[in-house]
Amino acid sequence: METLETLKTRRSHRKYSNQMVSRETIEKIIDAGLYAPSGMGQQAVIILAITNKALRDQLSEMNRKIGGWDFDPFYEAPVVLVVLADTTRPTYIYDGSLVMGNLMNAAHSLGVDSCWIHRAKEEFESEEGKAILKKLGISGSYEGIGHCILGYALDTPDAAPRKPNRVVWVE
């Protein structure tokens, strides 16, 4: 898919089938995320690639409680890519956000649907979240930037019309 077309046609999806994305495809998506620009080229972002249903469900439940909802905030998507950024880097939020954008655009270019789900910060600030990181062997000062859920959507939302007057030309 052509880059500009990918950027214009990607949508956030909120209803997924239980069909698993292949590991090869997930690896390609992650690789694109790892090529996102980063402040001073420090590459201080890590990605948790979660296909383990028990951990996926645990994170979903943590996220659900934080949001105060009675539904799965990962919308039944079978894959969750958690982006964590090293808070000792002054550009960590921007770096993590760029990774998230690359992940979602790469997924779309490969025929995989996605959505950015917030509250990763709160999840991994909690004792339960810290315990998960410790169990996974992750130490350091990381903050959750977002969850990129992946799967095959059961819905395809239309693009909202672009709002006018969002560009100011200075010539």
Backbone as JSON, one array per atom type, in Angstrom:
{
  "sequence": "METLETLKTRRSHRKYSNQMVSRETIEKIIDAGLYAPSGMGQQAVIILAITNKALRDQLSEMNRKIGGWDFDPFYEAPVVLVVLADTTRPTYIYDGSLVMGNLMNAAHSLGVDSCWIHRAKEEFESEEGKAILKKLGISGSYEGIGHCILGYALDTPDAAPRKPNRVVWVE",
  "N": [[0.85, -1.18, 0.0], [0.57, 2.19, -0.8], [2.36, 4.79, 0.87], [1.17, 7.37, 1.49], [-1.51, 6.79, 1.02], [-1.92, 4.82, 2.94], [-1.62, 6.36, 5.29], [-3.85, 8.0, 5.06], [-6.02, 6.27, 5.1], [-6.01, 4.61, 7.34], [-7.73, 3.52, 10.23], [-9.07, 3.65, 13.56], [-10.08, 0.79, 15.17], [-12.77, -0.85, 16.87], [-13.88, -3.34, 17.4], [-13.26, -6.64, 17.27], [-12.41, -9.75, 15.62], [-11.68, -13.09, 16.8], [-9.49, -14.05, 15.5], [-6.11, -14.81, 15.26], [-3.26, -12.82, 14.68], [-0.55, -13.49, 12.54], [2.68, -14.52, 13.75], [4.85, -13.73, 12.18], [3.81, -11.49, 10.83], [3.26, -9.81, 13.02], [5.88, -9.4, 13.9], [6.9, -7.9, 11.74], [5.4, -5.58, 12.0], [6.23, -4.7, 14.53], [8.94, -4.27, 13.95], [8.76, -2.04, 12.27], [7.84, -0.21, 14.15], [10.09, -0.02, 15.77], [11.76, 1.43, 14.18], [10.97, 4.02, 14.39], [11.48, 7.57, 14.67], [13.66, 8.93, 17.21], [14.46, 10.93, 20.06], [17.61, 12.36, 19.8], [18.44, 10.01, 18.69], [18.34, 7.94, 20.53], [16.77, 5.65, 20.96], [15.09, 4.76, 23.11], [12.83, 3.3, 23.76], [10.79, 0.52, 24.52], [9.02, -2.44, 23.5], [6.39, -4.42, 24.53], [5.38, -7.42, 23.38], [2.48, -8.94, 23.29], [0.89, -11.9, 23.11], [0.05, -13.84, 24.64], [-2.75, -15.11, 26.09], [-3.61, -15.06, 28.79], [-2.04, -13.04, 30.02], [-2.72, -10.91, 28.36], [-5.46, -10.71, 28.97], [-5.26, -10.08, 31.69], [-4.05, -7.52, 31.61], [-6.06, -6.19, 30.23], [-8.13, -6.31, 32.11], [-7.0, -4.8, 34.19], [-6.86, -2.33, 32.88], [-9.56, -1.91, 32.37], [-10.59, -1.58, 34.96], [-9.26, 0.78, 35.72], [-10.38, 2.58, 33.92], [-13.02, 2.35, 34.66], [-15.04, 0.85, 33.42], [-17.46, -1.54, 32.04], [-16.77, -3.26, 30.05], [-14.58, -4.94, 27.68], [-11.73, -3.16, 27.31], [-9.89, -3.57, 25.32], [-11.26, -4.46, 23.23], [-11.64, -7.12, 22.4], [-9.45, -7.71, 20.8], [-6.8, -9.85, 19.8], [-4.05, -9.4, 20.12], [-1.69, -7.45, 21.87], [0.37, -4.75, 21.84], [2.5, -3.27, 23.94], [3.75, -0.14, 24.52], [6.53, 1.12, 26.04], [8.39, 3.7, 27.56], [11.57, 5.08, 28.35], [11.82, 7.04, 31.06], [13.95, 8.62, 31.79], [14.88, 9.89, 29.63], [14.56, 12.99, 28.01], [12.78, 13.23, 25.9], [10.93, 11.19, 26.03], [8.06, 10.78, 25.97], [7.32, 11.74, 23.46], [8.92, 10.13, 21.83], [7.85, 7.57, 22.38], [5.26, 7.99, 21.44], [5.69, 8.35, 18.71], [6.56, 5.78, 18.06], [4.18, 4.38, 18.54], [2.57, 5.48, 16.49], [3.95, 4.57, 14.2], [3.59, 1.8, 14.56], [0.78, 1.47, 14.26], [0.35, 2.44, 11.65], [1.99, 0.73, 10.15], [0.75, -1.71, 10.69], [-1.74, -1.33, 9.4], [-0.86, -1.11, 6.75], [-0.19, -3.7, 6.3], [-2.56, -5.03, 6.31], [-3.71, -5.42, 8.78], [-5.72, -4.57, 11.55], [-5.99, -1.89, 13.98], [-5.79, -0.1, 17.14], [-5.17, 2.63, 19.28], [-4.89, 2.34, 22.65], [-5.36, 3.89, 25.67], [-4.13, 4.48, 29.06], [-1.96, 2.92, 29.78], [0.09, 4.07, 31.19], [-0.97, 4.41, 33.8], [-1.48, 1.71, 34.39], [1.11, 0.54, 34.52], [2.27, 1.98, 36.51], [1.12, 1.02, 38.73], [1.24, -1.36, 41.48], [0.7, -3.94, 40.63], [1.26, -3.74, 37.9], [3.99, -3.07, 38.01], [4.93, -5.43, 39.06], [4.44, -7.18, 36.95], [6.25, -6.2, 35.03], [8.65, -6.72, 36.39], [8.55, -9.52, 36.55], [8.86, -10.05, 33.86], [11.43, -9.37, 33.53], [12.14, -6.74, 33.17], [13.67, -3.82, 33.99], [14.3, -0.57, 35.34], [13.43, 2.83, 34.57], [10.6, 3.03, 33.35], [7.78, 4.21, 31.56], [4.4, 3.61, 30.77], [3.29, 4.22, 27.57], [1.33, 3.63, 25.68], [-1.11, 1.23, 24.46], [-1.03, -0.73, 21.66], [-3.44, -2.22, 20.11], [-3.98, -5.14, 18.17], [-5.45, -6.86, 15.44], [-8.08, -8.43, 13.55], [-10.55, -6.57, 12.33], [-14.08, -6.34, 12.98], [-15.54, -4.28, 12.21], [-15.62, -1.31, 10.21], [-14.94, 1.8, 10.51], [-16.06, 4.93, 9.13], [-14.1, 7.64, 7.89], [-13.87, 10.62, 9.73], [-14.97, 13.81, 8.6], [-12.42, 16.11, 7.62], [-11.54, 18.76, 9.7], [-11.9, 22.24, 8.99], [-9.57, 24.98, 8.47], [-7.12, 24.3, 9.74], [-4.57, 24.64, 9.04], [-2.08, 27.01, 8.85], [-0.69, 29.09, 6.66], [2.47, 30.48, 6.19], [4.15, 32.56, 4.31]],
  "CA": [[0.0, 0.0, 0.0], [1.33, 3.42, -0.88], [2.45, 5.43, 2.19], [0.16, 8.41, 1.69], [-2.82, 6.13, 1.1], [-1.95, 4.19, 4.27], [-1.84, 7.39, 6.3], [-5.19, 8.56, 4.92], [-7.09, 5.27, 5.23], [-5.97, 3.89, 8.61], [-8.77, 3.88, 11.18], [-9.07, 2.94, 14.84], [-11.18, -0.19, 15.18], [-13.21, -1.16, 18.23], [-14.59, -4.61, 17.46], [-12.34, -7.56, 16.61], [-12.62, -11.2, 15.62], [-10.67, -13.76, 17.63], [-8.44, -14.56, 14.61], [-4.78, -14.37, 15.67], [-2.33, -12.29, 13.68], [0.62, -14.37, 12.51], [3.88, -14.0, 14.4], [5.65, -13.06, 11.16], [3.22, -10.18, 10.61], [3.5, -9.02, 14.24], [7.3, -9.02, 13.88], [7.06, -6.82, 10.77], [4.8, -4.38, 12.6], [7.15, -4.27, 15.59], [10.14, -3.75, 13.32], [8.45, -0.67, 11.83], [7.81, 0.61, 15.37], [11.45, 0.19, 16.25], [12.4, 2.39, 13.29], [10.44, 5.37, 14.61], [12.49, 8.52, 15.13], [13.75, 9.12, 18.66], [15.31, 12.05, 20.45], [19.05, 12.12, 19.75], [18.68, 8.65, 18.23], [18.6, 7.1, 21.71], [16.0, 4.41, 20.89], [14.83, 4.45, 24.52], [11.48, 2.75, 23.86], [10.68, -0.93, 24.36], [7.69, -2.91, 23.16], [5.98, -5.74, 25.02], [4.53, -8.06, 22.37], [1.68, -9.85, 24.1], [-0.07, -12.79, 22.46], [-0.37, -14.74, 25.71], [-4.12, -14.69, 26.43], [-3.74, -14.77, 30.22], [-1.49, -11.71, 30.28], [-3.58, -9.97, 27.63], [-6.68, -10.54, 29.76], [-4.89, -9.39, 32.93], [-3.88, -6.11, 31.28], [-7.38, -5.68, 29.9], [-8.86, -6.13, 33.37], [-6.4, -3.64, 34.86], [-7.27, -1.17, 32.12], [-11.01, -1.78, 32.58], [-10.78, -1.02, 36.3], [-8.8, 2.17, 35.71], [-11.38, 3.35, 33.17], [-14.33, 2.24, 35.3], [-16.0, 0.35, 32.45], [-17.92, -2.91, 32.18], [-16.48, -3.95, 28.79], [-13.16, -5.16, 27.4], [-11.19, -1.97, 26.64], [-9.07, -3.99, 24.17], [-12.24, -4.79, 22.2], [-11.44, -8.51, 21.99], [-8.28, -7.89, 19.93], [-5.97, -10.91, 20.38], [-2.65, -9.0, 20.28], [-1.48, -6.15, 22.49], [1.75, -4.27, 21.86], [2.59, -2.2, 24.93], [4.92, 0.72, 24.3], [7.07, 1.68, 27.27], [9.49, 4.6, 27.24], [12.5, 5.38, 29.44], [11.52, 8.39, 31.54], [15.16, 9.41, 31.99], [15.11, 10.61, 28.38], [13.64, 14.13, 27.99], [11.81, 13.12, 24.8], [10.34, 9.86, 26.1], [6.65, 10.74, 25.56], [7.29, 11.91, 22.0], [9.51, 8.93, 21.23], [6.86, 6.5, 22.48], [4.13, 8.32, 20.57], [6.11, 8.06, 17.34], [6.53, 4.32, 17.92], [2.77, 4.0, 18.42], [2.12, 5.83, 15.15], [4.54, 3.62, 13.25], [2.95, 0.49, 14.72], [-0.57, 1.48, 13.69], [0.43, 2.59, 10.19], [2.55, -0.51, 9.6], [-0.31, -2.73, 10.76], [-2.7, -1.07, 8.33], [-0.25, -1.42, 5.46], [-0.12, -5.17, 6.19], [-3.91, -5.59, 6.38], [-4.06, -5.69, 10.18], [-6.39, -3.43, 12.14], [-5.38, -1.48, 15.25], [-6.33, 1.04, 17.88], [-4.35, 3.08, 20.42], [-5.65, 2.3, 23.9], [-4.62, 4.62, 26.7], [-4.05, 4.03, 30.45], [-0.76, 2.11, 30.03], [0.83, 4.78, 32.24], [-1.55, 4.04, 35.09], [-1.29, 0.27, 34.6], [2.47, 0.17, 34.9], [2.61, 2.68, 37.75], [0.53, 0.24, 39.83], [2.06, -2.46, 41.99], [0.47, -5.09, 39.76], [2.01, -3.47, 36.67], [5.42, -3.18, 38.32], [5.21, -6.87, 39.24], [4.48, -7.76, 35.6], [7.54, -5.83, 34.43], [9.7, -7.45, 37.1], [8.46, -10.91, 36.11], [9.35, -10.11, 32.48], [12.86, -9.02, 33.54], [12.3, -5.35, 32.73], [13.97, -2.92, 35.09], [14.58, 0.78, 34.89], [12.39, 3.83, 34.77], [9.76, 3.02, 32.16], [6.38, 4.63, 31.68], [3.55, 3.12, 29.7], [2.84, 5.26, 26.65], [0.06, 3.2, 25.1], [-1.29, -0.14, 23.97], [-1.46, -0.83, 20.27], [-4.11, -3.51, 19.95], [-3.93, -5.62, 16.8], [-6.31, -7.97, 15.09], [-8.86, -8.28, 12.33], [-11.75, -5.89, 12.8], [-15.42, -6.7, 12.52], [-16.16, -3.02, 11.81], [-14.74, -0.39, 9.5], [-15.55, 3.13, 10.63], [-15.75, 5.94, 8.11], [-13.27, 8.75, 8.35], [-14.57, 11.87, 10.02], [-14.5, 14.88, 7.71], [-11.33, 16.91, 8.18], [-11.97, 20.09, 10.13], [-11.24, 23.3, 8.23], [-8.74, 25.99, 9.15], [-6.12, 23.69, 10.62], [-3.25, 24.95, 8.49], [-1.8, 28.43, 8.68], [0.45, 29.27, 5.75], [3.3, 31.66, 6.39], [5.03, 32.56, 3.13]],
  "C": [[0.89, 1.24, 0.0], [1.25, 4.17, 0.46], [1.37, 6.46, 2.41], [-1.24, 7.82, 1.8], [-2.98, 5.44, 2.45], [-2.29, 5.22, 5.34], [-3.27, 7.94, 6.25], [-6.3, 7.55, 5.22], [-7.06, 4.47, 6.53], [-7.06, 4.42, 9.55], [-8.54, 3.13, 12.48], [-10.3, 2.05, 14.87], [-11.49, -0.61, 16.61], [-14.1, -2.41, 18.32], [-13.8, -5.6, 16.61], [-12.83, -9.0, 16.64], [-11.55, -11.82, 16.53], [-9.53, -14.34, 16.78], [-7.1, -13.95, 15.0], [-4.0, -13.86, 14.46], [-1.09, -13.18, 13.7], [1.82, -13.71, 13.17], [4.74, -13.23, 13.39], [5.12, -11.64, 10.9], [3.43, -9.27, 11.81], [4.95, -8.54, 14.26], [7.56, -7.88, 12.9], [6.52, -5.51, 11.32], [5.73, -3.82, 13.67], [8.41, -3.66, 14.99], [9.92, -2.31, 12.86], [8.39, 0.26, 13.04], [9.19, 0.94, 15.86], [12.25, 1.16, 15.38], [11.84, 3.8, 13.43], [11.58, 6.3, 15.03], [12.49, 8.6, 16.65], [14.72, 10.26, 18.95], [16.77, 11.65, 20.53], [19.4, 10.69, 19.34], [18.88, 7.64, 19.35], [17.84, 5.77, 21.71], [15.67, 3.89, 22.29], [13.4, 3.94, 24.76], [11.57, 1.24, 23.71], [9.22, -1.29, 24.11], [7.48, -4.28, 23.79], [5.03, -6.3, 23.98], [3.75, -9.17, 23.06], [0.67, -10.59, 23.23], [-0.56, -13.83, 23.47], [-1.73, -14.27, 26.24], [-4.26, -14.34, 27.9], [-3.21, -13.38, 30.55], [-2.3, -10.64, 29.57], [-4.83, -9.67, 28.44], [-6.4, -9.82, 31.08], [-4.75, -7.89, 32.69], [-5.23, -5.47, 30.94], [-8.19, -5.4, 31.16], [-8.31, -4.95, 34.16], [-6.88, -2.36, 34.2], [-8.76, -0.87, 32.34], [-11.29, -1.13, 33.93], [-10.37, 0.44, 36.36], [-9.84, 3.06, 35.03], [-12.76, 3.33, 33.79], [-15.42, 1.71, 34.38], [-16.44, -1.08, 32.78], [-17.74, -3.69, 30.87], [-14.97, -4.1, 28.63], [-12.59, -3.94, 26.67], [-10.23, -2.29, 25.5], [-9.95, -4.55, 23.06], [-12.06, -6.17, 21.59], [-10.26, -8.73, 21.04], [-7.33, -8.9, 20.58], [-4.52, -10.53, 20.66], [-2.6, -7.61, 20.9], [0.02, -5.86, 22.46], [1.78, -3.1, 22.83], [3.88, -1.44, 24.68], [5.28, 1.36, 25.63], [8.27, 2.54, 26.91], [10.28, 4.93, 28.51], [12.33, 6.84, 29.86], [12.77, 9.22, 31.83], [15.53, 10.19, 30.73], [14.11, 11.77, 28.3], [12.57, 14.04, 26.91], [10.98, 11.84, 24.86], [8.88, 9.79, 25.63], [6.54, 10.85, 24.04], [7.83, 10.67, 21.3], [8.5, 7.78, 21.24], [5.67, 6.73, 21.57], [4.47, 8.05, 19.1], [6.13, 6.55, 17.08], [5.09, 3.86, 17.73], [2.24, 4.3, 17.02], [2.66, 4.88, 14.1], [3.86, 2.26, 13.34], [1.6, 0.45, 14.02], [-0.54, 1.61, 12.17], [1.01, 1.35, 9.53], [1.5, -1.61, 9.6], [-1.28, -2.55, 9.6], [-2.12, -1.44, 6.97], [-0.15, -2.91, 5.22], [-1.48, -5.83, 6.32], [-4.37, -5.96, 7.77], [-4.67, -4.42, 10.76], [-5.83, -3.14, 13.52], [-6.18, -0.37, 15.91], [-5.36, 1.36, 19.01], [-5.26, 3.08, 21.64], [-4.78, 2.93, 24.99], [-4.63, 3.85, 28.04], [-2.89, 3.06, 30.71], [0.07, 2.75, 31.14], [0.34, 4.34, 33.62], [-1.35, 2.56, 35.4], [0.09, -0.04, 35.16], [3.03, 1.0, 36.04], [2.09, 1.9, 38.97], [1.48, -0.86, 40.29], [1.91, -3.7, 41.11], [1.27, -4.93, 38.45], [3.51, -3.6, 36.88], [5.82, -4.65, 38.48], [5.29, -7.58, 37.88], [5.83, -7.46, 34.96], [8.68, -6.6, 35.08], [9.73, -8.91, 36.65], [9.02, -11.09, 34.7], [10.82, -9.72, 32.38], [13.14, -7.6, 33.09], [12.52, -4.48, 33.96], [14.31, -1.56, 34.51], [13.37, 1.66, 35.11], [11.54, 3.94, 33.51], [8.35, 3.47, 32.5], [5.61, 4.07, 30.5], [3.05, 4.28, 28.86], [1.49, 4.88, 26.05], [0.08, 1.73, 24.75], [-1.7, -0.03, 22.52], [-2.1, -2.2, 20.14], [-4.14, -3.85, 18.46], [-4.88, -6.78, 16.6], [-7.01, -7.7, 13.77], [-10.24, -7.79, 12.75], [-13.02, -6.45, 12.2], [-16.18, -5.44, 12.1], [-15.14, -2.2, 11.03], [-15.38, 0.99, 9.56], [-15.15, 4.04, 9.47], [-14.86, 7.01, 8.72], [-14.15, 9.95, 8.64], [-14.09, 12.92, 9.02], [-13.4, 15.67, 8.4], [-11.86, 18.3, 8.51], [-11.22, 21.15, 9.32], [-10.35, 24.17, 9.12], [-7.73, 25.41, 10.13], [-4.7, 23.89, 10.11], [-3.15, 26.47, 8.35], [-0.54, 28.55, 7.84], [1.17, 30.57, 6.1], [4.32, 31.65, 5.26], [5.88, 33.81, 3.09]]
}
